[in-house]
Amino acid sequence: MNEYIAAAVDELFELGVRHVVFSGGSRSTSMAVPFMAHGGYKTYMNIDERSAGFFALGLAKRLHTPVALVCTSGSAGAHYFPAVIEAFHSRVPLIVLTADRPPEAQFVGAPQTMDQVKLFGSFVHHFETLSPDIAGSGALESSLYARQVIQRAYMKAMDVVPGPVHINVPLREPLVPDTSAEQFAKGRLSGAKRFVTQSGIMRLSENALKPLIEELKGRKGIILCGPATGRDGDDEYYRANGYGNGFEFCQGVEIRPGFYDNPKNVINNAYGTAMLALGEALEAPVLADPLSPVRALNHPLIIDKYDAFLSNEEWQSELAPEYILMMGQMPVSKRLQQFIKKHSAAVCYQIDAGAGYRNGTVTTNRVIQCDPIAFALDVAKQLIYTLWAPEMIDNLLTTKGELRTFLKAKENLHKKLSDNAYTKSWLKAQYRTSLSMARVREEKTLFEGKFVALLNDGLDERTFIKHGAPQTVNVVVANSMPIRDFDYFWRQGKPNTRVFGNRGINGIDGTESTALGIAAALGEQTLLVTGDLSFFHDLNGLVMGKNEGLNLVIVLFNNDGGGIFEYLPQKGIDNFEYLFGTPQGLNYSALADLMGIHYQAVTSYEDFEDNVVRAMKAGGIHVLEVKTNREVSRELHRKYTVTVYEK
């Protein structure tokens, strides 16, 4: 009776979906059985729908393609809501398939039945009901209809701004369908894939680009690269659309000989190199959030210590910009947000393919609908040609004259950076703060900041080669204090790492599940750095990871509570510990035993980096617990992040 579902399952595969996450239940039988029988899908079972949602989110973040979520009827789908909200704001494509009771069972008190129409409200890009009444209209017609429903949802999930979509699937009994090859093939377009509209790269026309360049040229400005979202880190997408690695456009990226010039050891970074090419062309500092691909590179224009030196009013005054180019989401740093708001007189440009207003400081006054990489490279090339091409016009007559002209122009432009007083002020603040913060490596007390710095030092060729481990790694960072520790102490220049976090809504939920999804996507080494409350909040995810045989190394900073509140105005008020500290007093060694995962207490800095890489090589789920003191950590933060202004 529900055989048309097989056509829907097949259509998802035809469009490129390869991963599906199930949560158990009876009503979803008509979807789960065809997915399993199809033979083309990698499937995962997670009985906790909230964890399942975040696991699918992690998969889709890493893959940049939609992942299907399948659950039963009733409240099950509601547990996907936190992950759907995060996917919406982080621009991650998910296809949520909720089983439902048929229309005649609605509003009459039938068990496990509720109104699931538009369950996720405005947090999905598309909603549609796959009607059960089409089943009686003929096998071919019902299969074609099911395929078209899937196509519409897929197109919306992979639009200019990717995101989650929801298909509600009312199902009548009998629920166990026919899954013969004939059912999967019905309505399939033979000889070619279905035509689905693809957006391509959004670029500005030359008429729009030229006046914009005139606005920027020669003025004091900064390029602010917040957390990457959507396709920002999807290098395959950019290569397919004619934008390669980007190193040829960017002179100043430092590539160490040996290890880092081996493509197997370096993660392609079209986004990062494009932003740095723009920085070179505009002679502008590039402020790189820890979740931006830019920070993975090493370049003199990258500023990563801004949160420390922007605490100083004198630095803030000296560094006041005339324009701000904003890419990606709002940065993690609150001080940087305050800096943007304080200098609201600066022209603030939001560069966004979806024309999204993504600036919580409410200072954006120009939204430019354009792909950030296309914008960066088009402006960079135009600027360099405008400034330098006339004096090298003879080169244009040679076979490769255009490239020679461009490279020579870059060389000359790079020399000009040392003459730009405004940019030099940013570089001076960066350099002096870096020297001050480097002292954290001498700290004897167990401190989260030093552990992050050691990870930054240790996830390199020497440690990986020493242990014979793969030499690229995904790093997932939890919200609250861990992401702020990374903002301070995770330095630029780790091109063998990708850093992920859930900054759509900034919640602490789904942390382990997201990390496990990222790890499972391509089977890559993955490290999660989390606090104890985030860890506790998503323990169920570890059960799923263990059952599915996944690999993840977790560095758990356990200060027994919400460490971030030590830095907020709530500190010191009555009932602080009860309301904000919220200590849980859990024994994570015992929890690890219960779940059948590996556990190690970290009581010193000695061999920390080696232990992390050993755990990666060993496989399975490993928890390395570091116990710290909230109040001590607060004082150490102040010790290492206070910057004195100097002329």
Summary of the structure (lengths in Angstrom):
residues: 647
radius of gyration: 25.9
end to end distance: 78.1
largest distance: 82.1
contacts: 2304
relative contact order: 0.11
helix: 48%
strand: 13%
